[in-house]
Amino acid sequence: QVQLVESGGGSVQAGGSLKLSCAASGYIGSNCGMGWYRQAPGKGLEWVGAINNLGTSTYYPDSVKGRVTVSRDNAKNTLYLQMNSLRTEDTAVYYCATLAKPMMAVVRSVPPREADLSYRGQGTQVTVSS
C-alpha cells in the first residue's frame, strides 16, 4: 500500500512562487509515472503536470506551461512541483498521484480520470491573492 502526502501549500501573492512536495510511503522508485492535478473552487479536476517513471519526460498543459516544473527524486520517493509567476487563477487544492499507465496515455485524458490514478494524496491548498 502506498500513501502520498503533499506539503508546501499556502498563501502567496500573485507573481510569487511555491514549491510543493509529495512524499510517498511505500516504495515507488522508478516503477511508475507521477503527476499533479488541481481542483479550483466550483471547478473540475485539471492537470498541472506529470513526469514519467525515470524522470526523463514531462508533460504540462498550456495553462501552466513555462511557469511550473515537475521533478522527482526516486531515491527519496518524492515528487515536486515548482510553481512560479503564480496567478489568482492558480488558487486550488493541489493533489499528487501515481499513474496507473504510461504518462502520455494518462495525461491524454482531460480531465484526469480517477481510474488512471493508482494512488492519490489528500491535497494541499494553494491560495494566490492579488
SEKE-492155 format. One record per residue (C-alpha): y negated, x, z negated. Coordinates in steps of 0.05 Angstrom, whole numbers, padded with zeros to 5 digits, always signed. Layout:
N
YXZ;...
This chain:
130
+00000+00000+00000;-00069+00027+00019;-00133+00008-00016;-00201+00022+00015;-00263+00027-00028;-00332+00030+00003;-00392+00062-00032;-00462+00085-00016;-00494+00019-00001;-00561-00001-00029;-00633-00018-00013;-00675+00023+00034;-00739+00014+00073;-00740+00007+00147;-00735+00074+00181;-00694+00103+00124;-00623+00129+00122;-00560+00114+00084;-00491+00145+00085;-00432+00101+00068;-00364+00127+00047;-00297+00094+00048;-00244+00125+00004;-00172+00108+00016;-00120+00109-00039;-00052+00119-00009;-00042+00168+00047;-00073+00153+00114;-00086+00222+00141;-00086+00222+00217;-00039+00163+00224;-00089+00111+00248;-00158+00098+00273;-00211+00071+00225;-00274+00031+00234;-00335+00000+00203;-00358-00071+00214;-00410-00114+00181;-00429-00185+00166;-00501-00206+00160;-00521-00269+00122;-00502-00330+00162;-00472-00290+00219;-00404-00268+00242;-00369-00201+00240;-00398-00145+00282;-00371-00076+00298;-00414-00018+00274;-00369+00039+00296;-00299+00066+00299;-00262+00132+00303;-00193+00149+00328;-00138+00177+00285;-00154+00250+00298;-00229+00242+00294;-00238+00264+00366;-00265+00200+00396;-00314+00148+00371;-00340+00080+00391;-00408+00049+00378;-00435-00018+00402;-00503-00018+00436;-00536-00049+00375;-00528+00015+00334;-00515+00069+00386;-00557+00131+00374;-00572+00110+00302;-00504+00114+00269;-00448+00165+00265;-00377+00152+00243;-00336+00211+00218;-00274+00222+00177;-00243+00275+00133;-00168+00265+00138;-00155+00316+00084;-00196+00274+00036;-00173+00207+00063;-00246+00188+00071;-00286+00153+00126;-00361+00159+00131;-00418+00121+00164;-00484+00157+00171;-00540+00107+00188;-00609+00130+00208;-00672+00094+00231;-00649+00032+00194;-00678-00035+00214;-00684-00100+00176;-00632-00130+00222;-00582-00079+00195;-00581-00117+00129;-00509-00138+00118;-00446-00126+00079;-00411-00066+00109;-00335-00061+00110;-00287-00006+00128;-00218-00017+00156;-00157+00017+00183;-00139-00002+00253;-00071-00032+00269;-00073-00009+00342;-00106+00048+00381;-00181+00048+00372;-00202+00026+00442;-00152-00032+00440;-00182-00056+00375;-00256-00050+00389;-00247-00087+00455;-00243-00150+00412;-00313-00175+00397;-00320-00197+00342;-00268-00156+00304;-00201-00192+00296;-00172-00192+00227;-00103-00184+00258;-00124-00116+00285;-00146-00090+00217;-00087-00069+00176;-00126-00055+00113;-00197-00074+00094;-00245-00056+00038;-00285-00104-00005;-00351-00085+00027;-00416-00054+00005;-00484-00086+00011;-00538-00053+00053;-00608-00083+00049;-00664-00058+00093;-00734-00082+00076;-00796-00078+00119;
